[in-house]
Amino acid sequence: YSAKRLSDRGVVALSKAQLPLTSVRLSRCRHLTDLGVTQLVAGAPHLRTLHVDANPHLSDTGVASICDSCPSLTSLSLSYCPLVSNASLLPALRLLEHLTSLDIAGARSPE
């Protein structure tokens, strides 16, 4: 089973397990959307590392949820998420006081 096939449904089930996660990698999950990411981070307030790069359905809304729900993040990868815009990043990322590593390669420029 490839993680690339993981969808919101699988991520929501994972979040309901209430595991004490500190690191999650959900890169290249073509079926993952803001809904799944929002549910995951709402149930994992102790996350320190999150990789959600190359997810075509992750948008500014998902980034805002990540930043609101995970104030302890030290590392965040949002590279190659085509719906995440540069314009939304700065306001959202200001909430992450402990962030020391950020990957936004391939971020979309403001229009």
Secondary structure, 3 states (H helix, E strand, C coil): CCHHHCEHHHHHHHHHCCCCCCEEECCCCCECEHHHHHHHHHCCCCCCEEECCCCCECEHHHHHHHHHHCCCCCEEECCCCCECEHHHHHHHHCCCCCCCEEECCCCECCC
